């Protein structure tokens, strides 16, 4: 099959080759009717844009980097898939690297992204803190995904941690729970666990329920094994609780396993809600209630912000701060 040329598209649309080129490169000075006629001719003839050649002319690679803490995590895997889909809609490819939530690895990804021929980098920061903010000041496009960097010199897309955790705890309260435990990580400066703990406390205060420090359960890692172990310990210690808010779905899945191990029925005796709404949460027994942080919306906004930075002729000192939306997904683990 022969390759359709710009000249053939121009002849079919009744325009010049330059006009076709302007349409392909999304030039603003093309009339709407002309643009529609060119696009129709491209579709009819089966013309395919040579993205590599177009990027080469613009001095770009057509590839963006994505640095995430773990490639085998359900949450980060789901987030990466959403970013890849958002990038594909903009004719971009995504190169993924794993940082292990190490501050040094995250800074390496930041500094090396230009050398690896990325047009820009989306960094899911889990190890960097507020003290590292100025080290984010680089001369190439970067968008931060995460909650530990505030007021830094980069665009930032964050989860609605405070409000969503408040809503998760309110949901447990609405189901009659009054002794609600929270399972979170070590509370540091401005991190996910600290923000979600703050939302939990606000919901209890709103309802006039005292915050019992014994119900704040901190674990070393936010994973299933730690959730299961701590849930068994809580039950065997005699701690009274009728609800558990877990700051990740991985923790919540472990809690379901741990409670089952000691004969505690969910949701009849204890109700459990997680955070992330990973795909597998729907298929557990019982299925897991969770906070859905709108992965697709966050991914689309991160990609859009990065593209804006890539296409800016001159770097801007103004930086965007975007907090995503969320919803409470009610399933069997709290619906009894």
N, C-alpha and C positions, 0 to 999 in steps of 0.2 A: 504493500500500500504506500503510495507516494505521500510525502509530507506536505500539508497545506501551508502555503506561504502567506506572509502579510500582504503581498501584492494581489494574491487571489482573493483574499478577504476584502481588500479595498475595492477591487473590480466588482465583486458581488454586491457590496454595500453602496457603490456609487460614490465613493469618497477617495481621498488621497491616502497613500501609505502612511504619511505623517499623522493623519487623523486616526488611523487604526492604532498606530503606536501610542498616541496620546490616550486613547481609550484603554489600551492594555496597561499603561502606566498610571491610570486613574488621574489624568490631568484635569484640573477643574474647568478649564476653558473649552469644554466641549458641550454643545447643546444637547439637551436631554433626548430629543428626537434622533439626533445623529448617533448618540451613544447607543440608544436602543437598536437602531438599524445595524450598527457594527456588531453588537453583541449577538443579534439574531443571525447575522451572516457567519460569525464565528461558530455558533452552535450548529447551524445547518451544514457547514462545510467540515465540521469536526476539527477546527483549528485548536491546537494546544499551545498554551503559552510556555515558552522556554524560560522557566523560572531561574535556572542556573545562570543563563546569559543575562537576564534582567538584573539579577543580584550582582553579577560581576560588574555590570555597567555602573551600579550604584555603590560599588565598593563594599558589598556585603556578602555574607556566606549563605544566608537563608536558614541559619541554624541558631537556636538560642540554647543556653545551658539551664539545667534545673538541678540544683543541689539539695538533696533531702537527707534527713538523718538515717533512715533505714529503707532499703528497697524491698525488704520482705515483710514490712508492716502492712496490715490490711488498710489502715488509715492512709499512710503515705502512698501506698500503691493506688488507692482510689483517687487521691489528690493528683498524683502524677498522670493517671489516665485522663482526668478532666483537663489538665493543662495541655497534654498532648492533643486532645480533641480541639481545644480552643485554638492552639497554635496551628493545627492543620487547616482550620477554617480561614486562617490568614496566610496560607501557603508557607508556613514555617515548619521546620523539623526541630525536634527536641533531643538534646544529648543529656543523659542523666548520670550523675555521680553521687556516691554515698559519702556522707561526712561523719556518720556515727555520733552525731550531736556533740562533736568535739569542737571547742572554740577555735583551736588551731586549724582543724580541717575546714571549718567554715570560712575562716580568713584566707586559707590557701585557695579555696574555690573562688573566693572574691577576687584575689589578686591575680590568679592564673587564668581567669575566664577569657581575657583578651588574647593571651598567648595561645589558647586552645581554639582560636578562630571562631568564637561565639560572637554574634551580633549584640548580645546582652545576656544577663544572667538573672534568673529567679532563684533566690536563696531562701529556703525554709530554715529560718534560724531557730535552733533549739538550745545551742550552747552559749551563744553570745549574750552579753548583758548590757545594761545601760552604759557601763563604763567603757564599752567597746564602740560606742556610737560613732565617735570621730574616725575610727579606723575604717568605717564604711565610706569615707569620702574618697571615691575613686573617679577616674576620668573616663569611665565607660558606663553604659546603661545597666542599672541594677534595680530590681524590685525585691523588697523583703516580704516574705510570707512568714508570719509568726507574731509572737506577743511579747518578746523580751526586749525589743528595740523600740523605744519611743523617743520622738524628737530628734531622730538621727537625720543625716543629710541625704536620705534616699526616700523614694516612694515606698509606702508600707500598706499591705493588705492584711488585715487582722480579723480574727474570729470575734464574734460578739460574746466573749467569755463571761463577762460579768452578768449581762442581762439573760443570757441563755441558761447559766447555772442557777440564777434566781428563779427562772421559769421552771427548771427541772425540779428544784426543791419545792416550789409552790405546787407542782403537780403531785408530788408525794403527800404534801399536806392536804391537798384536796381529796386524796384517797383515804384520809383518816389517819395518816402516820403522824406521830408526835415525837417519837424517839428516832430521829433520822441521823444515821451516820454518813459521813463523807469519807470516801477513800481517795486519797490524793498523793502526790509526791511531796518531797521536801519543799517547804515553802521558802523561796528565795526572794530576790529583789522584785522584778516584775516578770513573772513567768506564768505559765498556764495554771499551775496548781494554786498559786497565790490569788489570781484573778477569779478562778472558779470557787475557791474557798470564800472569797469576799461575797460572791453572789449567793452562795449557800447561807452565809450569815445574815445577809440582808433579808432573804426570804423568811428566815426564822424570826427575825426582829419584826418584820411586817406583820407576822401572825401572832406576835406576843409569846413565842415559844423560846424559852431560855436556851442559849448555846452552851452545851455541855462539852468541855474540852475532851472528855473521855470518848466522845463520838467522832472526834477528828482523828482519823486513822491515816498516818503517813507511811508510805512504803518506799522502798529504794528504787523500784522500777515500776513503770505503769503497764505491767503485762499480766497475762492470764495466770501464770504460776504464782505471782505475788498476790493477786486478788484472791485466788483459791486458798492459799495458805493463811492470809490474814482473816478471811471470812471464818475459817475453822477456828482460829485462835479467838476471835471475837465471841463466837458461840460457846466455845469450851470454857472461856473465862467467866461466863455468867453475865457479861455485859448485856443489858436490856436494849434492844433496838427493834424497830418494826419497819424501817425503811433504810435503803442504802443508795446514796447518790455517788456514782463512780465517775471520776473526771475523764475516763476513756472507756470506750466499749470493751477494750481488751481486759481492763480491770473488772468490768461488770461481768464478762463471760466467766472469768475466774471465780468471781463471787458466786455466781449461779452454781458452779461446780462444787465449790467449798461448802455452801449451804446444803446442797443435796447430800454431800458426804456425811454430814452430821444429822441428817433427817429433818432439816427445816424446809418446809414447803413454801415455794414462791409461786404465786403472790399471796397465798392464804395467810401465812404467818409473817413473812417479810416481803416487802415490795422493793424492786430494784430497777434503777434507771441508769443508763450510761450516757455517753457523749461522743458523737462522731457519726452515728448511723451508718456504720460500715455494712456492706452488702450482706454479710453472713448473719447479722443480728436478727434478720427477719426469719431465719430458718432454725434457730435454736428452739429447744423445748425446756421451759416456755420461751416464746419469742421475746426479744429484748426491747423494751421501751428505750428511746434514746433521743438525744438532741440532734437534729439534722442541721448542720451549719452551712448548707447550700454550697457544697464543693464546686459545683459547676459555675455558680455566680462568682465565687472567689477566684477561680481559675481564669475565667473570662476577663475579670477586672485586672488581674495581675498581668495577663498577656497584653491587654489593651494599653495599660500603663507603660509596659516595657516597649511596645512598638512606638508609642508617642515619644519616648526618650530616644529610641533609635533614629526616628525620623526628624528629630529636632536639629536644625542646622547649628544652633548654639546651645550649650547646656544652660538649663534654667536653675536658678537658686530656689525656686518655689517647689515644694514637694507635697505630694498628695498623701492623705491619710484616709484610708477607706476601711470601714468596719462592716462586715457582711451581715446578711439577714440570717434568721434561723426559724425552725419550727420544732414543736414537741411532737414526736411520733409515738403514739400510744399503742403498745402491744400487750401481750399476755402477762409480762412480768410485773405490771402495775395495774392490770385491769381486772383484778379479782376483788 
